[in-house]
Structure formats: structure tokens, C-alpha cells
């Protein structure tokens, strides 16, 4: 499912216009992004939690040349599914 299909499905489920559903989806993405940028997390009980995973600086190898290189520290968004979502997948 792509963004267009998701917007259509939300609009159909909520009985709203596609433009309104798209605004809500974009607002949700913005709010989650801003919260993660500020170091917080977003927990939706039963669905899951969006949080930031911090990776330390580490040593790696260039697969082409084989030489060692330093991979800088970075932050990455992470999603941890909730119990209800996991149960729904395994039902």
C-alpha cells in the first residue's frame, strides 16, 4: 500500500474527503518527526511506539577495497510494534 492508497482507505473508513485524510496523515507524520527530533517518543497503546535508536561510532570495512574505516555515530527512527498489533498479525 502506498501513500495514495492509504489516504483513500482512511478517507473511506472515516467517511471524509481524501484531501482531509491526506492533511491528517501529513500532520501525523510531521508531529511524529518533530517529537523524534526533540529526543522524545510517540507511544500509541496497542499499536506501537516510535522512538530514536542511537548508534555509536564503530569500525567497519569498505567491501570494495577491504580497508577499515570509521562509521560515524548516527540516530535512526525505530518502530516497536505493540502487543495488540502483534496478536492481530498472528491470529
PDB file of N, CA, C and O in Angstrom:
ATOM      1  N   UNK A   1       0.858  -1.180   0.000  1.00  0.00           N
ATOM      2  CA  UNK A   1       0.000   0.000   0.000  1.00  0.00           C
ATOM      3  C   UNK A   1       0.892   1.226   0.000  1.00  0.00           C
ATOM      4  O   UNK A   1       1.807   1.342   0.816  1.00  0.00           O
ATOM      5  N   UNK A   2       0.623   2.135  -0.915  1.00  0.00           N
ATOM      6  CA  UNK A   2       1.384   3.378  -0.959  1.00  0.00           C
ATOM      7  C   UNK A   2       0.579   4.499  -0.283  1.00  0.00           C
ATOM      8  O   UNK A   2      -0.525   4.272   0.213  1.00  0.00           O
ATOM      9  N   UNK A   3       1.152   5.708  -0.273  1.00  0.00           N
ATOM     10  CA  UNK A   3       0.514   6.828   0.421  1.00  0.00           C
ATOM     11  C   UNK A   3      -0.869   7.134  -0.152  1.00  0.00           C
ATOM     12  O   UNK A   3      -1.816   7.361   0.600  1.00  0.00           O
ATOM     13  N   UNK A   4      -0.986   7.139  -1.474  1.00  0.00           N
ATOM     14  CA  UNK A   4      -2.261   7.446  -2.115  1.00  0.00           C
ATOM     15  C   UNK A   4      -3.339   6.435  -1.704  1.00  0.00           C
ATOM     16  O   UNK A   4      -4.470   6.815  -1.402  1.00  0.00           O
ATOM     17  N   UNK A   5      -2.984   5.163  -1.695  1.00  0.00           N
ATOM     18  CA  UNK A   5      -3.928   4.113  -1.295  1.00  0.00           C
ATOM     19  C   UNK A   5      -4.287   4.224   0.189  1.00  0.00           C
ATOM     20  O   UNK A   5      -5.433   3.994   0.573  1.00  0.00           O
ATOM     21  N   UNK A   6      -3.298   4.580   1.022  1.00  0.00           N
ATOM     22  CA  UNK A   6      -3.550   4.760   2.453  1.00  0.00           C
ATOM     23  C   UNK A   6      -4.514   5.918   2.687  1.00  0.00           C
ATOM     24  O   UNK A   6      -5.442   5.804   3.487  1.00  0.00           O
ATOM     25  N   UNK A   7      -4.298   7.018   2.001  1.00  0.00           N
ATOM     26  CA  UNK A   7      -5.191   8.177   2.133  1.00  0.00           C
ATOM     27  C   UNK A   7      -6.606   7.799   1.724  1.00  0.00           C
ATOM     28  O   UNK A   7      -7.566   8.169   2.401  1.00  0.00           O
ATOM     29  N   UNK A   8      -6.745   7.069   0.627  1.00  0.00           N
ATOM     30  CA  UNK A   8      -8.071   6.641   0.165  1.00  0.00           C
ATOM     31  C   UNK A   8      -8.741   5.725   1.184  1.00  0.00           C
ATOM     32  O   UNK A   8      -9.942   5.841   1.426  1.00  0.00           O
ATOM     33  N   UNK A   9      -7.971   4.811   1.783  1.00  0.00           N
ATOM     34  CA  UNK A   9      -8.530   3.890   2.774  1.00  0.00           C
ATOM     35  C   UNK A   9      -8.969   4.637   4.035  1.00  0.00           C
ATOM     36  O   UNK A   9     -10.019   4.334   4.601  1.00  0.00           O
ATOM     37  N   UNK A  10      -8.174   5.605   4.475  1.00  0.00           N
ATOM     38  CA  UNK A  10      -8.531   6.402   5.655  1.00  0.00           C
ATOM     39  C   UNK A  10      -9.783   7.218   5.367  1.00  0.00           C
ATOM     40  O   UNK A  10     -10.690   7.281   6.197  1.00  0.00           O
ATOM     41  N   UNK A  11      -9.836   7.841   4.196  1.00  0.00           N
ATOM     42  CA  UNK A  11     -10.998   8.648   3.826  1.00  0.00           C
ATOM     43  C   UNK A  11     -12.257   7.791   3.803  1.00  0.00           C
ATOM     44  O   UNK A  11     -13.312   8.223   4.267  1.00  0.00           O
ATOM     45  N   UNK A  12     -12.152   6.586   3.267  1.00  0.00           N
ATOM     46  CA  UNK A  12     -13.294   5.676   3.193  1.00  0.00           C
ATOM     47  C   UNK A  12     -13.743   5.232   4.588  1.00  0.00           C
ATOM     48  O   UNK A  12     -14.938   5.229   4.885  1.00  0.00           O
ATOM     49  N   UNK A  13     -12.782   4.858   5.443  1.00  0.00           N
ATOM     50  CA  UNK A  13     -13.116   4.396   6.796  1.00  0.00           C
ATOM     51  C   UNK A  13     -13.743   5.485   7.653  1.00  0.00           C
ATOM     52  O   UNK A  13     -14.659   5.221   8.432  1.00  0.00           O
ATOM     53  N   UNK A  14     -13.246   6.709   7.506  1.00  0.00           N
ATOM     54  CA  UNK A  14     -13.709   7.821   8.343  1.00  0.00           C
ATOM     55  C   UNK A  14     -14.820   8.636   7.688  1.00  0.00           C
ATOM     56  O   UNK A  14     -15.349   9.568   8.294  1.00  0.00           O
ATOM     57  N   UNK A  15     -15.168   8.291   6.466  1.00  0.00           N
ATOM     58  CA  UNK A  15     -16.207   8.996   5.732  1.00  0.00           C
ATOM     59  C   UNK A  15     -15.897  10.490   5.628  1.00  0.00           C
ATOM     60  O   UNK A  15     -16.738  11.338   5.926  1.00  0.00           O
ATOM     61  N   UNK A  16     -14.656  10.791   5.195  1.00  0.00           N
ATOM     62  CA  UNK A  16     -14.221  12.176   4.975  1.00  0.00           C
ATOM     63  C   UNK A  16     -13.640  12.288   3.572  1.00  0.00           C
ATOM     64  O   UNK A  16     -13.439  11.281   2.892  1.00  0.00           O
ATOM     65  N   UNK A  17     -13.373  13.516   3.143  1.00  0.00           N
ATOM     66  CA  UNK A  17     -12.772  13.751   1.829  1.00  0.00           C
ATOM     67  C   UNK A  17     -11.314  13.283   1.852  1.00  0.00           C
ATOM     68  O   UNK A  17     -10.659  13.275   2.894  1.00  0.00           O
ATOM     69  N   UNK A  18     -10.834  12.899   0.687  1.00  0.00           N
ATOM     70  CA  UNK A  18      -9.442  12.457   0.576  1.00  0.00           C
ATOM     71  C   UNK A  18      -8.471  13.568   0.956  1.00  0.00           C
ATOM     72  O   UNK A  18      -7.424  13.302   1.546  1.00  0.00           O
ATOM     73  N   UNK A  19      -8.811  14.809   0.622  1.00  0.00           N
ATOM     74  CA  UNK A  19      -7.918  15.924   0.958  1.00  0.00           C
ATOM     75  C   UNK A  19      -7.789  16.086   2.469  1.00  0.00           C
ATOM     76  O   UNK A  19      -6.709  16.384   2.979  1.00  0.00           O
ATOM     77  N   UNK A  20      -8.909  15.887   3.186  1.00  0.00           N
ATOM     78  CA  UNK A  20      -8.865  15.976   4.649  1.00  0.00           C
ATOM     79  C   UNK A  20      -8.067  14.820   5.243  1.00  0.00           C
ATOM     80  O   UNK A  20      -7.304  15.010   6.190  1.00  0.00           O
ATOM     81  N   UNK A  21      -8.241  13.639   4.695  1.00  0.00           N
ATOM     82  CA  UNK A  21      -7.495  12.467   5.178  1.00  0.00           C
ATOM     83  C   UNK A  21      -6.002  12.651   4.934  1.00  0.00           C
ATOM     84  O   UNK A  21      -5.180  12.270   5.767  1.00  0.00           O
ATOM     85  N   UNK A  22      -5.651  13.238   3.787  1.00  0.00           N
ATOM     86  CA  UNK A  22      -4.246  13.472   3.481  1.00  0.00           C
ATOM     87  C   UNK A  22      -3.641  14.495   4.442  1.00  0.00           C
ATOM     88  O   UNK A  22      -2.501  14.336   4.879  1.00  0.00           O
ATOM     89  N   UNK A  23      -4.398  15.541   4.772  1.00  0.00           N
ATOM     90  CA  UNK A  23      -3.918  16.537   5.738  1.00  0.00           C
ATOM     91  C   UNK A  23      -3.657  15.901   7.096  1.00  0.00           C
ATOM     92  O   UNK A  23      -2.656  16.201   7.747  1.00  0.00           O
ATOM     93  N   UNK A  24      -4.556  15.026   7.519  1.00  0.00           N
ATOM     94  CA  UNK A  24      -4.395  14.350   8.816  1.00  0.00           C
ATOM     95  C   UNK A  24      -3.165  13.447   8.790  1.00  0.00           C
ATOM     96  O   UNK A  24      -2.380  13.437   9.738  1.00  0.00           O
ATOM     97  N   UNK A  25      -2.998  12.697   7.719  1.00  0.00           N
ATOM     98  CA  UNK A  25      -1.841  11.803   7.604  1.00  0.00           C
ATOM     99  C   UNK A  25      -0.535  12.586   7.602  1.00  0.00           C
ATOM    100  O   UNK A  25       0.424  12.191   8.265  1.00  0.00           O
ATOM    101  N   UNK A  26      -0.487  13.688   6.866  1.00  0.00           N
ATOM    102  CA  UNK A  26       0.713  14.522   6.824  1.00  0.00           C
ATOM    103  C   UNK A  26       0.984  15.166   8.178  1.00  0.00           C
ATOM    104  O   UNK A  26       2.140  15.274   8.587  1.00  0.00           O
ATOM    105  N   UNK A  27      -0.066  15.594   8.882  1.00  0.00           N
ATOM    106  CA  UNK A  27       0.099  16.178  10.212  1.00  0.00           C
ATOM    107  C   UNK A  27       0.640  15.134  11.181  1.00  0.00           C
ATOM    108  O   UNK A  27       1.507  15.437  12.000  1.00  0.00           O
ATOM    109  N   UNK A  28       0.131  13.904  11.091  1.00  0.00           N
ATOM    110  CA  UNK A  28       0.620  12.817  11.948  1.00  0.00           C
ATOM    111  C   UNK A  28       2.118  12.597  11.715  1.00  0.00           C
ATOM    112  O   UNK A  28       2.891  12.499  12.668  1.00  0.00           O
ATOM    113  N   UNK A  29       2.517  12.521  10.452  1.00  0.00           N
ATOM    114  CA  UNK A  29       3.928  12.305  10.127  1.00  0.00           C
ATOM    115  C   UNK A  29       4.794  13.456  10.640  1.00  0.00           C
ATOM    116  O   UNK A  29       5.886  13.225  11.160  1.00  0.00           O
ATOM    117  N   UNK A  30       4.319  14.685  10.499  1.00  0.00           N
ATOM    118  CA  UNK A  30       5.072  15.853  10.984  1.00  0.00           C
ATOM    119  C   UNK A  30       5.226  15.832  12.495  1.00  0.00           C
ATOM    120  O   UNK A  30       6.311  16.089  13.017  1.00  0.00           O
ATOM    121  N   UNK A  31       4.141  15.526  13.200  1.00  0.00           N
ATOM    122  CA  UNK A  31       4.179  15.520  14.667  1.00  0.00           C
ATOM    123  C   UNK A  31       5.132  14.434  15.169  1.00  0.00           C
ATOM    124  O   UNK A  31       5.920  14.675  16.084  1.00  0.00           O
ATOM    125  N   UNK A  32       5.065  13.251  14.579  1.00  0.00           N
ATOM    126  CA  UNK A  32       5.961  12.161  14.987  1.00  0.00           C
ATOM    127  C   UNK A  32       7.412  12.544  14.701  1.00  0.00           C
ATOM    128  O   UNK A  32       8.288  12.330  15.539  1.00  0.00           O
ATOM    129  N   UNK A  33       7.668  13.110  13.520  1.00  0.00           N
ATOM    130  CA  UNK A  33       9.024  13.524  13.156  1.00  0.00           C
ATOM    131  C   UNK A  33       9.564  14.571  14.121  1.00  0.00           C
ATOM    132  O   UNK A  33      10.697  14.459  14.588  1.00  0.00           O
ATOM    133  N   UNK A  34       8.764  15.582  14.422  1.00  0.00           N
ATOM    134  CA  UNK A  34       9.205  16.637  15.344  1.00  0.00           C
ATOM    135  C   UNK A  34       9.498  16.077  16.731  1.00  0.00           C
ATOM    136  O   UNK A  34      10.489  16.455  17.355  1.00  0.00           O
ATOM    137  N   UNK A  35       8.651  15.185  17.212  1.00  0.00           N
ATOM    138  CA  UNK A  35       8.855  14.604  18.543  1.00  0.00           C
ATOM    139  C   UNK A  35      10.138  13.780  18.577  1.00  0.00           C
ATOM    140  O   UNK A  35      10.891  13.854  19.548  1.00  0.00           O
ATOM    141  N   UNK A  36      10.395  13.006  17.543  1.00  0.00           N
ATOM    142  CA  UNK A  36      11.620  12.211  17.494  1.00  0.00           C
ATOM    143  C   UNK A  36      12.853  13.098  17.376  1.00  0.00           C
ATOM    144  O   UNK A  36      13.888  12.792  17.967  1.00  0.00           O
ATOM    145  N   UNK A  37      12.759  14.198  16.618  1.00  0.00           N
ATOM    146  CA  UNK A  37      13.878  15.137  16.502  1.00  0.00           C
ATOM    147  C   UNK A  37      14.203  15.774  17.849  1.00  0.00           C
ATOM    148  O   UNK A  37      15.357  16.104  18.122  1.00  0.00           O
ATOM    149  N   UNK A  38      13.183  15.946  18.690  1.00  0.00           N
ATOM    150  CA  UNK A  38      13.382  16.541  20.009  1.00  0.00           C
ATOM    151  C   UNK A  38      13.807  15.513  21.049  1.00  0.00           C
ATOM    152  O   UNK A  38      13.917  15.838  22.231  1.00  0.00           O
ATOM    153  N   UNK A  39      14.049  14.272  20.622  1.00  0.00           N
ATOM    154  CA  UNK A  39      14.535  13.246  21.538  1.00  0.00           C
ATOM    155  C   UNK A  39      13.440  12.489  22.265  1.00  0.00           C
ATOM    156  O   UNK A  39      13.738  11.670  23.134  1.00  0.00           O
ATOM    157  N   UNK A  40      12.187  12.740  21.936  1.00  0.00           N
ATOM    158  CA  UNK A  40      11.083  12.055  22.605  1.00  0.00           C
ATOM    159  C   UNK A  40      10.683  10.791  21.888  1.00  0.00           C
ATOM    160  O   UNK A  40      11.370  10.326  20.979  1.00  0.00           O
ATOM    161  N   UNK A  41       9.559  10.240  22.309  1.00  0.00           N
ATOM    162  CA  UNK A  41       9.000   9.079  21.629  1.00  0.00           C
ATOM    163  C   UNK A  41       7.487   9.216  21.583  1.00  0.00           C
ATOM    164  O   UNK A  41       6.898   9.958  22.369  1.00  0.00           O
ATOM    165  N   UNK A  42       6.866   8.499  20.664  1.00  0.00           N
ATOM    166  CA  UNK A  42       5.421   8.539  20.489  1.00  0.00           C
ATOM    167  C   UNK A  42       4.898   7.123  20.707  1.00  0.00           C
ATOM    168  O   UNK A  42       5.227   6.208  19.952  1.00  0.00           O
ATOM    169  N   UNK A  43       4.085   6.949  21.740  1.00  0.00           N
ATOM    170  CA  UNK A  43       3.541   5.632  22.075  1.00  0.00           C
ATOM    171  C   UNK A  43       2.043   5.611  21.798  1.00  0.00           C
ATOM    172  O   UNK A  43       1.286   6.395  22.370  1.00  0.00           O
ATOM    173  N   UNK A  44       1.627   4.714  20.923  1.00  0.00           N
ATOM    174  CA  UNK A  44       0.215   4.509  20.620  1.00  0.00           C
ATOM    175  C   UNK A  44      -0.154   3.143  21.204  1.00  0.00           C
ATOM    176  O   UNK A  44       0.148   2.105  20.614  1.00  0.00           O
ATOM    177  N   UNK A  45      -0.798   3.155  22.347  1.00  0.00           N
ATOM    178  CA  UNK A  45      -1.095   1.922  23.076  1.00  0.00           C
ATOM    179  C   UNK A  45      -1.830   0.937  22.170  1.00  0.00           C
ATOM    180  O   UNK A  45      -2.835   1.277  21.546  1.00  0.00           O
ATOM    181  N   UNK A  46      -1.316  -0.271  22.110  1.00  0.00           N
ATOM    182  CA  UNK A  46      -1.907  -1.317  21.296  1.00  0.00           C
ATOM    183  C   UNK A  46      -1.365  -1.362  19.885  1.00  0.00           C
ATOM    184  O   UNK A  46      -1.384  -2.417  19.252  1.00  0.00           O
ATOM    185  N   UNK A  47      -0.880  -0.234  19.378  1.00  0.00           N
ATOM    186  CA  UNK A  47      -0.345  -0.190  18.013  1.00  0.00           C
ATOM    187  C   UNK A  47       1.175  -0.314  18.026  1.00  0.00           C
ATOM    188  O   UNK A  47       1.738  -1.204  17.389  1.00  0.00           O
ATOM    189  N   UNK A  48       1.834   0.585  18.755  1.00  0.00           N
ATOM    190  CA  UNK A  48       3.288   0.521  18.825  1.00  0.00           C
ATOM    191  C   UNK A  48       3.901   1.832  19.272  1.00  0.00           C
ATOM    192  O   UNK A  48       3.202   2.793  19.597  1.00  0.00           O
ATOM    193  N   UNK A  49       5.243   1.847  19.281  1.00  0.00           N
ATOM    194  CA  UNK A  49       5.984   3.002  19.758  1.00  0.00           C
ATOM    195  C   UNK A  49       7.025   3.418  18.723  1.00  0.00           C
ATOM    196  O   UNK A  49       7.783   2.590  18.219  1.00  0.00           O
ATOM    197  N   UNK A  50       7.048   4.707  18.417  1.00  0.00           N
ATOM    198  CA  UNK A  50       8.081   5.284  17.569  1.00  0.00           C
ATOM    199  C   UNK A  50       9.115   5.901  18.505  1.00  0.00           C
ATOM    200  O   UNK A  50       8.764   6.668  19.402  1.00  0.00           O
ATOM    201  N   UNK A  51      10.396   5.567  18.298  1.00  0.00           N
ATOM    202  CA  UNK A  51      11.449   6.145  19.126  1.00  0.00           C
ATOM    203  C   UNK A  51      12.729   6.264  18.317  1.00  0.00           C
ATOM    204  O   UNK A  51      12.794   5.817  17.172  1.00  0.00           O
ATOM    205  N   UNK A  52      13.746   6.869  18.919  1.00  0.00           N
ATOM    206  CA  UNK A  52      15.026   7.076  18.253  1.00  0.00           C
ATOM    207  C   UNK A  52      16.040   6.069  18.787  1.00  0.00           C
ATOM    208  O   UNK A  52      16.212   5.932  19.998  1.00  0.00           O
ATOM    209  N   UNK A  53      16.703   5.373  17.879  1.00  0.00           N
ATOM    210  CA  UNK A  53      17.791   4.466  18.247  1.00  0.00           C
ATOM    211  C   UNK A  53      19.093   5.178  17.936  1.00  0.00           C
ATOM    212  O   UNK A  53      19.279   5.690  16.831  1.00  0.00           O
ATOM    213  N   UNK A  54      19.997   5.213  18.907  1.00  0.00           N
ATOM    214  CA  UNK A  54      21.289   5.868  18.710  1.00  0.00           C
ATOM    215  C   UNK A  54      22.352   4.806  18.464  1.00  0.00           C
ATOM    216  O   UNK A  54      22.507   3.862  19.239  1.00  0.00           O
ATOM    217  N   UNK A  55      23.069   4.983  17.380  1.00  0.00           N
ATOM    218  CA  UNK A  55      24.147   4.062  17.032  1.00  0.00           C
ATOM    219  C   UNK A  55      25.476   4.728  17.369  1.00  0.00           C
ATOM    220  O   UNK A  55      25.701   5.888  17.025  1.00  0.00           O
ATOM    221  N   UNK A  56      26.340   4.001  18.030  1.00  0.00           N
ATOM    222  CA  UNK A  56      27.651   4.528  18.388  1.00  0.00           C
ATOM    223  C   UNK A  56      28.569   4.485  17.174  1.00  0.00           C
ATOM    224  O   UNK A  56      28.330   3.759  16.210  1.00  0.00           O
ATOM    225  N   UNK A  57      29.635   5.293  17.255  1.00  0.00           N
ATOM    226  CA  UNK A  57      30.653   5.249  16.221  1.00  0.00           C
ATOM    227  C   UNK A  57      31.297   3.863  16.254  1.00  0.00           C
ATOM    228  O   UNK A  57      31.561   3.316  17.325  1.00  0.00           O
ATOM    229  N   UNK A  58      31.548   3.302  15.068  1.00  0.00           N
ATOM    230  CA  UNK A  58      32.124   1.963  15.040  1.00  0.00           C
ATOM    231  C   UNK A  58      33.059   1.814  13.840  1.00  0.00           C
ATOM    232  O   UNK A  58      33.078   2.641  12.929  1.00  0.00           O
ATOM    233  N   UNK A  59      33.822   0.742  13.876  1.00  0.00           N
ATOM    234  CA  UNK A  59      34.747   0.477  12.797  1.00  0.00           C
ATOM    235  C   UNK A  59      34.099  -0.499  11.818  1.00  0.00           C
ATOM    236  O   UNK A  59      33.479  -1.480  12.228  1.00  0.00           O
ATOM    237  N   UNK A  60      34.244  -0.228  10.542  1.00  0.00           N
ATOM    238  CA  UNK A  60      33.710  -1.112   9.517  1.00  0.00           C
ATOM    239  C   UNK A  60      34.722  -1.302   8.407  1.00  0.00           C
ATOM    240  O   UNK A  60      35.836  -0.782   8.469  1.00  0.00           O
ATOM    241  N   UNK A  61      34.328  -2.042   7.406  1.00  0.00           N
ATOM    242  CA  UNK A  61      35.214  -2.292   6.276  1.00  0.00           C
ATOM    243  C   UNK A  61      34.533  -1.877   4.977  1.00  0.00           C
ATOM    244  O   UNK A  61      33.335  -2.084   4.785  1.00  0.00           O
ATOM    245  N   UNK A  62      35.329  -1.290   4.097  1.00  0.00           N
ATOM    246  CA  UNK A  62      34.846  -0.970   2.767  1.00  0.00           C
ATOM    247  C   UNK A  62      34.796  -2.296   2.000  1.00  0.00           C
ATOM    248  O   UNK A  62      35.835  -2.929   1.808  1.00  0.00           O
ATOM    249  N   UNK A  63      33.598  -2.730   1.553  1.00  0.00           N
ATOM    250  CA  UNK A  63      33.512  -4.036   0.903  1.00  0.00           C
ATOM    251  C   UNK A  63      34.278  -4.115  -0.426  1.00  0.00           C
ATOM    252  O   UNK A  63      34.669  -5.201  -0.852  1.00  0.00           O
ATOM    253  N   UNK A  64      34.487  -2.981  -1.069  1.00  0.00           N
ATOM    254  CA  UNK A  64      35.181  -2.985  -2.349  1.00  0.00           C
ATOM    255  C   UNK A  64      36.696  -3.109  -2.178  1.00  0.00           C
ATOM    256  O   UNK A  64      37.346  -3.914  -2.846  1.00  0.00           O
ATOM    257  N   UNK A  65      37.247  -2.297  -1.271  1.00  0.00           N
ATOM    258  CA  UNK A  65      38.700  -2.283  -1.108  1.00  0.00           C
ATOM    259  C   UNK A  65      39.179  -3.108   0.077  1.00  0.00           C
ATOM    260  O   UNK A  65      40.345  -3.500   0.126  1.00  0.00           O
ATOM    261  N   UNK A  66      38.299  -3.376   1.027  1.00  0.00           N
ATOM    262  CA  UNK A  66      38.681  -4.150   2.208  1.00  0.00           C
ATOM    263  C   UNK A  66      39.342  -3.335   3.297  1.00  0.00           C
ATOM    264  O   UNK A  66      39.650  -3.868   4.363  1.00  0.00           O
ATOM    265  N   UNK A  67      39.568  -2.048   3.052  1.00  0.00           N
ATOM    266  CA  UNK A  67      40.225  -1.228   4.076  1.00  0.00           C
ATOM    267  C   UNK A  67      39.249  -0.862   5.187  1.00  0.00           C
ATOM    268  O   UNK A  67      38.046  -0.730   4.957  1.00  0.00           O
ATOM    269  N   UNK A  68      39.788  -0.699   6.402  1.00  0.00           N
ATOM    270  CA  UNK A  68      38.945  -0.343   7.542  1.00  0.00           C
ATOM    271  C   UNK A  68      38.620   1.143   7.483  1.00  0.00           C
ATOM    272  O   UNK A  68      39.395   1.953   6.974  1.00  0.00           O
ATOM    273  N   UNK A  69      37.448   1.476   8.020  1.00  0.00           N
ATOM    274  CA  UNK A  69      37.014   2.863   8.047  1.00  0.00           C
ATOM    275  C   UNK A  69      36.146   3.074   9.288  1.00  0.00           C
ATOM    276  O   UNK A  69      35.589   2.125   9.841  1.00  0.00           O
ATOM    277  N   UNK A  70      36.046   4.293   9.700  1.00  0.00           N
ATOM    278  CA  UNK A  70      35.218   4.625  10.857  1.00  0.00           C
ATOM    279  C   UNK A  70      33.831   5.028  10.364  1.00  0.00           C
ATOM    280  O   UNK A  70      33.692   5.913   9.520  1.00  0.00           O
ATOM    281  N   UNK A  71      32.811   4.368  10.900  1.00  0.00           N
ATOM    282  CA  UNK A  71      31.425   4.705  10.587  1.00  0.00           C
ATOM    283  C   UNK A  71      30.962   5.644  11.694  1.00  0.00           C
ATOM    284  O   UNK A  71      30.959   5.250  12.860  1.00  0.00           O
ATOM    285  N   UNK A  72      30.572   6.873  11.366  1.00  0.00           N
ATOM    286  CA  UNK A  72      30.220   7.848  12.406  1.00  0.00           C
ATOM    287  C   UNK A  72      28.951   7.468  13.175  1.00  0.00           C
ATOM    288  O   UNK A  72      28.117   6.704  12.690  1.00  0.00           O
ATOM    289  N   UNK A  73      28.831   8.011  14.369  1.00  0.00           N
ATOM    290  CA  UNK A  73      27.633   7.801  15.185  1.00  0.00           C
ATOM    291  C   UNK A  73      26.437   8.414  14.460  1.00  0.00           C
ATOM    292  O   UNK A  73      26.572   9.405  13.743  1.00  0.00           O
ATOM    293  N   UNK A  74      25.264   7.808  14.658  1.00  0.00           N
ATOM    294  CA  UNK A  74      24.073   8.330  13.995  1.00  0.00           C
ATOM    295  C   UNK A  74      22.828   7.991  14.800  1.00  0.00           C
ATOM    296  O   UNK A  74      22.856   7.159  15.707  1.00  0.00           O
ATOM    297  N   UNK A  75      21.748   8.651  14.449  1.00  0.00           N
ATOM    298  CA  UNK A  75      20.446   8.388  15.047  1.00  0.00           C
ATOM    299  C   UNK A  75      19.532   7.852  13.961  1.00  0.00           C
ATOM    300  O   UNK A  75      19.618   8.270  12.806  1.00  0.00           O
ATOM    301  N   UNK A  76      18.656   6.925  14.331  1.00  0.00           N
ATOM    302  CA  UNK A  76      17.764   6.318  13.351  1.00  0.00           C
ATOM    303  C   UNK A  76      16.387   6.118  13.977  1.00  0.00           C
ATOM    304  O   UNK A  76      16.294   5.711  15.135  1.00  0.00           O
ATOM    305  N   UNK A  77      15.318   6.398  13.232  1.00  0.00           N
ATOM    306  CA  UNK A  77      13.984   6.147  13.792  1.00  0.00           C
ATOM    307  C   UNK A  77      13.740   4.652  13.909  1.00  0.00           C
ATOM    308  O   UNK A  77      14.223   3.861  13.099  1.00  0.00           O
ATOM    309  N   UNK A  78      12.982   4.283  14.930  1.00  0.00           N
ATOM    310  CA  UNK A  78      12.718   2.874  15.211  1.00  0.00           C
ATOM    311  C   UNK A  78      11.245   2.722  15.568  1.00  0.00           C
ATOM    312  O   UNK A  78      10.684   3.571  16.260  1.00  0.00           O
ATOM    313  N   UNK A  79      10.623   1.660  15.105  1.00  0.00           N
ATOM    314  CA  UNK A  79       9.239   1.369  15.454  1.00  0.00           C
ATOM    315  C   UNK A  79       9.185   0.026  16.146  1.00  0.00           C
ATOM    316  O   UNK A  79       9.691  -0.969  15.627  1.00  0.00           O
ATOM    317  N   UNK A  80       8.574  -0.001  17.314  1.00  0.00           N
ATOM    318  CA  UNK A  80       8.410  -1.245  18.061  1.00  0.00           C
ATOM    319  C   UNK A  80       6.918  -1.539  18.117  1.00  0.00           C
ATOM    320  O   UNK A  80       6.179  -0.793  18.761  1.00  0.00           O
ATOM    321  N   UNK A  81       6.444  -2.610  17.458  1.00  0.00           N
ATOM    322  CA  UNK A  81       5.012  -2.899  17.444  1.00  0.00           C
ATOM    323  C   UNK A  81       4.490  -3.261  18.823  1.00  0.00           C
ATOM    324  O   UNK A  81       5.197  -3.866  19.629  1.00  0.00           O
ATOM    325  N   UNK A  82       3.237  -2.883  19.088  1.00  0.00           N
ATOM    326  CA  UNK A  82       2.585  -3.192  20.357  1.00  0.00           C
ATOM    327  C   UNK A  82       2.004  -4.603  20.353  1.00  0.00           C
ATOM    328  O   UNK A  82       1.932  -5.258  19.313  1.00  0.00           O
ATOM    329  N   UNK A  83       1.597  -5.048  21.515  1.00  0.00           N
ATOM    330  CA  UNK A  83       1.077  -6.407  21.672  1.00  0.00           C
ATOM    331  C   UNK A  83      -0.171  -6.647  20.826  1.00  0.00           C
ATOM    332  O   UNK A  83      -0.294  -7.705  20.208  1.00  0.00           O
ATOM    333  N   UNK A  84      -1.089  -5.702  20.784  1.00  0.00           N
ATOM    334  CA  UNK A  84      -2.327  -5.889  20.016  1.00  0.00           C
ATOM    335  C   UNK A  84      -2.023  -6.030  18.519  1.00  0.00           C
ATOM    336  O   UNK A  84      -2.666  -6.826  17.835  1.00  0.00           O
ATOM    337  N   UNK A  85      -1.060  -5.272  18.008  1.00  0.00           N
ATOM    338  CA  UNK A  85      -0.686  -5.367  16.599  1.00  0.00           C
ATOM    339  C   UNK A  85      -0.030  -6.717  16.314  1.00  0.00           C
ATOM    340  O   UNK A  85      -0.318  -7.352  15.300  1.00  0.00           O
ATOM    341  N   UNK A  86       0.847  -7.146  17.208  1.00  0.00           N
ATOM    342  CA  UNK A  86       1.483  -8.459  17.049  1.00  0.00           C
ATOM    343  C   UNK A  86       0.444  -9.566  17.075  1.00  0.00           C
ATOM    344  O   UNK A  86       0.484 -10.484  16.256  1.00  0.00           O
ATOM    345  N   UNK A  87      -0.483  -9.478  18.014  1.00  0.00           N
ATOM    346  CA  UNK A  87      -1.533 -10.505  18.134  1.00  0.00           C
ATOM    347  C   UNK A  87      -2.406 -10.537  16.887  1.00  0.00           C
ATOM    348  O   UNK A  87      -2.815 -11.611  16.445  1.00  0.00           O
ATOM    349  N   UNK A  88      -2.697  -9.364  16.313  1.00  0.00           N
ATOM    350  CA  UNK A  88      -3.531  -9.298  15.107  1.00  0.00           C
ATOM    351  C   UNK A  88      -2.813  -9.972  13.927  1.00  0.00           C
ATOM    352  O   UNK A  88      -3.468 -10.579  13.079  1.00  0.00           O
ATOM    353  N   UNK A  89      -1.483  -9.873  13.863  1.00  0.00           N
ATOM    354  CA  UNK A  89      -0.730 -10.497  12.787  1.00  0.00           C
ATOM    355  C   UNK A  89      -0.689 -12.014  12.930  1.00  0.00           C
ATOM    356  O   UNK A  89      -0.578 -12.734  11.938  1.00  0.00           O
ATOM    357  N   UNK A  90      -0.777 -12.490  14.153  1.00  0.00           N
ATOM    358  CA  UNK A  90      -0.663 -13.926  14.412  1.00  0.00           C
ATOM    359  C   UNK A  90      -1.988 -14.619  14.683  1.00  0.00           C
ATOM    360  O   UNK A  90      -2.015 -15.773  15.109  1.00  0.00           O
ATOM    361  N   UNK A  91      -3.088 -13.913  14.437  1.00  0.00           N
ATOM    362  CA  UNK A  91      -4.404 -14.501  14.704  1.00  0.00           C
ATOM    363  C   UNK A  91      -4.868 -15.355  13.537  1.00  0.00           C
ATOM    364  O   UNK A  91      -5.956 -15.929  13.587  1.00  0.00           O
TER     365      UNK A  91
END
